[in-house]
Amino acid sequence: MTDDGPFIRAEAGGIHGRRDEQEITIANDLIQAVLGYQLAKFRLDYGVHLELGNDFEITIETEFTLEAGEIRWTGEPLTTEAGKVLAPLTSTTVSEATIGNDGTLRLALGQATLTVSPHPLYEAWQVRGPRDLLIVCSPGGDYVAYWAPILDP
């Protein structure tokens, strides 16, 4: 076994690591829970926080791209411009949510597509949901860590 990065697994919840087709498949299955939720609101503080209903929050802490028709915007989350491009998405519904093998997050909100690529030094995005669901893109996108929802006994 080579020492090429984190590789941590837990049987009941916990962190799962290293880019792996099975791990990406599981993370993609988990993120499907946001489908059908509306963007209730967003806020800008240490990142962009997209609040989907009362159940989910997607945090973007690095540059992202928003495409809607012929409009394409790329920029940092803590800017006035980010707020301007996100404002029209309020009340739109999430119709697609995927995580690429490289850790790229892609969300379709109404007619717009929001894309967050991994950052070499920082966790670019994370998804929080009910029952302690957490999905996080590692720095560099080498792996996507996730904590599966805790199921009631």
Secondary structure as UniProt FT lines:
FT   HELIX           21..31
FT   HELIX           32..34
FT   TURN            35..36
FT   STRAND          38..44
FT   STRAND          48..52
FT   TURN            53..55
FT   STRAND          56..60
FT   STRAND          64..68
FT   TURN            69..70
FT   STRAND          71..75
FT   HELIX           80..86
FT   HELIX           87..89
FT   TURN            90..91
FT   STRAND          93..99
FT   TURN            101..102
FT   STRAND          105..109
FT   TURN            110..111
FT   STRAND          112..116
FT   STRAND          125..129
FT   HELIX           130..132
FT   STRAND          133..137
FT   HELIX           139..141
FT   STRAND          144..147
//
